[in-house]
Each structure stands twice: as structure tokens, then as C-alpha cells.
Amino acid sequence: MKKILLFIIAAVASISIQGQTADEIIATYFENIGGLENLKKVKGIKMTAEVNQQGMKIPIEIYQMADGRQMTVVNFQGKQIKQGVYDGKDLWSINFMTMQAEKSDAEATANFKLDTNDFPDPFVDYKSKGYKVELMGKETMDGAETFKIKLTKEPITVDGKKEESVSFYFFDTENFVPIAVQSEIKSGPAKGMVSQSTMSDYDEVNGLYFPFSMTQGVKGQPGTPITIKKIELNPTVDDKEFAFPEDKK
């Protein structure tokens, strides 16, 4: 009798998980944040935020454009230091030590360019982009029950070799919005570890909902909190802001 009862409980749990498909969860997510078609109309996003770096609050501005251009501006000690700037061709940043602009290598640039396909959300038109989604089941994340969805994108290049690009998204089962993302770090000092970003405090901007609180870091370690102060849709940005600085000498 006990074995039969356990079998019934397991079967019910399986039906509960299978009652939602990955496609349905993603469709509900878009519906809950304002609609897929409205999201696809966004041509650019500007986020004014504040990073809490070991108690020091650092203002930043994040720009993401539909044509792939991106840029983060760090306002530190009266200076504007640009990071992760992509003008559609070159990826570059200001070196914090030398304060000189430096271009990234071809491999890093190519991988970054792949990520620009994800504007304004990686799940927009994921099927036509050749991405694959898979519902892995349910998992508790920071006390909240979530649907764990595996997203497989185009392979990236690491040290000249193609490697699988996989991320795991955790969608709150109550509101159907992602509250965490995890992915394996493929290169650098943290290679082999798992990066983790968490999102919360979703709020409305021009009919669409975005998270206004985030943390970024490594799974199992304290992350860096980011507080979004303001989000502007379709901002006007001068093209020269993305351009690699000319040598002034």
C-alpha cells in the first residue's frame, strides 16, 4: 500500500511539472511583462543605476540598442569610464589602470556579437534564432518555487574551439518572470565556476515590466547588488559615443 501511495505521489508531481511546457511558460512571461509585440517595438534601452561595490555606491549608465550597439558608462571619482562598448564592429573598454581605450581580441568580439542577438530579451524569437529551450522541472531559488528552463544558444568560441552556450533561467511559478540566471564561466580566473544573476522588484516602464534590483556574481558567493534608478526606452544616443577614441597624440 505504501509503495502504491508513493507511486501516486510521484505521478502527480510528474503531471504537475509536465502541465506546463517551456514554450507556454515563456509565452506567459511575455504576456505578464506587457506583451511580446510591444517588447519587439523597443529600439533601445538606457538604464541609470547604482552598483554597490563593498559599500561604495558607484553610478553607472547602461545602453543597449536594437542594432547591437552597447555601452556601460561608469562614473568614478569624477571620471566617465566606458566599459563593454560595442559599435557594431569593434568591442572596446577603457583600462582602469592606464585610462586608455583598448580593443578586445577577435574571439571576445565575436562572442560578444552573438549576445547582441538577444536584444531586448534572449527569448524573443528564440525559435527563429535556432535556440532551444527545455523545461528541466521545478527548483527552489531563494525560497521561491521556480520553473527551471535550459536555454541553448549558438556555440561560442573559447581558445579557438567551439563550445556549447547554455544558460539556466529560473521563472517564478507565481508570476512567470525570471528571478535568476546561471551559466558556466568558460574563460578567465573563474573558469569552470557558475555565474549567477538574480532579478527582482519588477516595475512598469511605458507599459512594459523590467527588474529594478539585480545582483551579479558567482553562485555560492555574495553577489554585487545593482539598483536600477531609472529606465528609458528608445533613448537618443549620439553615434560617436560608441566610437573607439581617436589617438590624440
C-alpha positions, 0 to 999 in steps of 0.5 A: 500500500505504501509503495502504491501511495508513493507511486501516486505521489510521484505521478502527480508531481510528474503531471504537475511539472509536465502541465506546463511546457517551456514554450507556454511558460515563456509565452506567459512571461511575455504576456505578464511583462506587457506583451511580446509585440510591444517588447519587439517595438523597443529600439533601445534601452538606457538604464541609470543605476547604482552598483554597490561595490563593498559599500561604495555606491558607484553610478553607472549608465547602461545602453543597449540598442536594437542594432547591437550597439552597447555601452556601460558608462561608469562614473568614478571619482569624477571620471566617465569610464566606458566599459563593454562598448560595442559599435557594431564592429569593434568591442572596446573598454577603457583600462582602469589602470592606464585610462586608455581605450583598448580593443578586445581580441577577435574571439571576445568580439565575436562572442560578444556579437552573438549576445547582441542577438538577444536584444531586448530579451534572449527569448524573443524569437528564440525559435527563429534564432535556432535556440532551444529551450527545455523545461528541466522541472521545478527548483527552489531559488531563494525560497521561491518555487521556480520553473527551471528552463535550459536555454541553448544558444549558438556555440561560442568560441573559447581558445579557438574551439567551439563550445556549447552556450547554455544558460539556466533561467529560473521563472517564478511559478507565481508570476512567470518572470525570471528571478535568476540566471546561471551559466558556466564561466568558460574563460578567465580566473573563474573558469569552470565556476557558475555565474549567477544573476538574480532579478527582482522588484519588477516595475512598469516602464511605458507599459512594459515590466523590467527588474529594478534590483539585480545582483551579479556574481558567482553562485555560492558567493555574495553577489554585487547588488545593482539598483536600477534608478531609472529606465528609458526606452528608445533613448537618443544616443549620439553615434560617436559615443560608441566610437573607439577614441581617436589617438590624440597624440 
